[in-house]
């Protein structure tokens, strides 16, 4: 494998880690309703576990409410149970054939709690980036050991992998700061 192929693979893995982290950030609610807050909640339905987005339509009629309308009314109670079990600070209530999830006003303590959660998500993203870095470094070492690339190419490749690692970590930090500011804004 050439250093450029290894670098391409490393960049792709790091991008996946960044994208996942950003998606996780979007699942945190900042006082404004968003379908991403609940769409990946696991629901026990039809004898298996499914994401909420796969069993219902999720809408935000206003900035403080999420409504969930299941395609099959028999899973209403299952969805309500799953939202309560997810422990995301939303108290669902069934009204007719829909589930209404009003968002509570965020207290100062809850905001600080969410910032801590956000930091944990950022750290998980960085763990993914470090794993991609390690895989890239190992690939370069193996290629040099097998005499596929020169030692100079290995060193150059390692510097490029480290530069990408730094770039992706900085990107996560930038998004973390923005999310922190968003969470702390009253």
C-alpha positions in Angstrom: 0.0 0.0 0.0 1.4 3.4 -0.9 1.6 6.3 1.6 -1.0 8.2 -0.4 -3.4 5.3 -0.2 -2.8 5.0 3.5 -3.4 8.7 4.0 -6.6 8.6 2.0 -7.9 5.7 4.1 -6.9 7.6 7.3 -8.6 10.8 6.2 -11.8 8.8 5.4 -11.8 7.2 8.9 -11.2 10.6 10.6 -14.0 12.2 8.6 -16.3 9.4 9.8 -15.3 10.1 13.4 -15.9 13.8 12.9 -19.3 13.3 11.2 -20.4 11.0 14.0 -19.4 13.5 16.6 -21.2 16.3 14.9 -24.3 14.1 14.6 -24.1 13.4 18.3 -23.8 17.1 19.1 -27.0 17.7 17.2 -28.8 15.2 19.3 -28.3 17.4 22.4 -31.1 19.8 22.8 -30.4 23.4 23.4 -34.0 24.5 24.2 -35.0 24.4 20.5 -36.8 21.3 19.3 -35.1 19.2 16.6 -36.0 15.7 15.2 -32.4 14.6 15.6 -32.9 14.7 19.4 -35.0 11.6 19.3 -34.6 10.0 15.9 -32.0 7.5 16.9 -33.7 6.3 20.1 -34.0 2.5 20.1 -37.6 1.3 20.1 -38.5 -2.3 20.9 -41.1 -3.0 18.2 -42.2 -6.0 16.2 -39.9 -8.3 18.1 -36.7 -6.4 17.4 -35.0 -3.1 18.2 -35.4 -0.3 15.6 -34.5 3.4 15.5 -37.5 5.7 16.2 -37.1 7.3 12.7 -37.8 3.8 11.2 -41.2 3.4 12.9 -42.6 7.0 13.0 -42.8 10.4 11.5 -41.0 13.0 13.7 -42.0 16.6 13.4 -41.4 19.9 15.2 -44.6 22.0 15.0 -43.0 24.7 17.0 -39.6 25.5 18.7 -40.5 23.8 22.0 -42.4 20.7 20.9 -41.6 17.4 19.1 -44.5 15.3 17.8 -44.1 11.7 16.9 -46.7 10.0 14.8 -46.1 6.2 14.4 -47.0 4.6 11.1 -48.5 1.7 13.1 -50.6 2.8 16.1 -49.8 -0.5 17.9 -46.3 0.8 18.8 -47.5 4.0 20.5 -46.8 2.7 24.0 -43.5 1.2 22.9 -42.3 4.6 21.6 -43.4 6.3 24.8 -41.5 3.8 26.9 -38.4 4.1 24.7 -38.3 7.9 25.0 -38.7 7.7 28.8 -36.0 5.0 29.0 -33.6 7.1 26.8 -33.4 9.6 29.7 -32.9 12.7 27.5 -34.9 15.0 29.8 -38.1 14.8 27.7 -41.4 13.7 29.2 -43.6 12.2 26.4 -47.4 12.1 26.5 -49.8 10.3 24.2 -52.7 12.4 22.8 -54.8 10.5 20.3 -52.6 8.9 17.7 -49.6 11.1 18.4 -46.9 11.4 21.1 -46.2 15.0 22.2 -42.8 15.8 23.7 -42.7 19.3 25.1 -39.1 20.5 25.8 -38.6 21.8 29.3 -36.8 25.0 29.9 -33.1 24.3 30.5 -31.9 25.1 34.0 -28.4 26.3 34.7 -27.5 22.9 36.2 -28.9 21.0 33.2 -26.9 23.3 30.8 -23.7 22.5 32.7 -24.6 18.8 32.6 -25.2 18.9 28.9 -21.8 20.7 28.4 -20.2 17.7 30.2 -22.0 15.3 28.0 -20.8 17.3 25.0 -17.2 17.1 26.2 -17.6 13.3 26.5 -19.0 13.1 22.9 -16.0 15.2 21.7 -13.6 12.9 23.5 -15.2 9.9 21.8 -14.7 11.6 18.5 -11.1 12.1 19.3 -10.7 8.5 20.3 -12.0 7.6 16.8 -9.5 10.0 15.2 -6.6 8.5 17.3 -7.6 5.0 16.2 -7.5 6.1 12.5 -4.1 7.7 13.2 -2.8 4.5 14.8 -4.0 2.4 11.9 -2.3 4.7 9.5 1.0 4.7 11.4 0.8 0.9 11.6 0.1 0.6 7.9 3.1 2.8 7.1 5.4 0.8 9.4 4.2 -2.5 7.9 4.8 -1.1 4.3 8.3 0.0 5.3 9.1 -3.3 7.0 7.9 -5.2 3.9 10.2 -2.9 1.8 7.1 -1.6 -0.2 8.1 2.0 0.7 11.4 3.6 1.7 12.1 4.8 5.3 11.9 8.4 4.0 8.5 7.8 2.6 7.4 6.3 5.9 8.6 9.3 7.9 7.0 11.7 5.4 3.7 9.7 5.6 3.8 9.7 9.4 4.1 13.5 9.3 1.1 13.8 7.0 -0.9 11.5 9.1 -0.1 13.5 12.2 -1.0 16.8 10.4 -4.4 15.3 9.5 -4.9 14.1 13.1 -4.2 17.7 14.3 -6.5 19.2 11.7 -9.4 16.9 12.7 -8.9 17.3 16.4 -8.9 21.1 15.9 -12.2 20.8 14.0 -13.8 18.8 16.8 -12.6 21.4 19.3 -14.0 24.2 17.2 -17.4 22.5 17.0 -17.3 21.7 20.7 -16.7 25.4 21.6 -19.6 26.4 19.4 -21.9 23.8 20.9 -20.8 24.9 24.4 -21.7 28.5 23.7 -25.0 27.4 22.2 -25.8 25.4 25.3 -24.9 28.1 27.8 -26.8 30.9 25.9 -30.0 31.6 27.8 
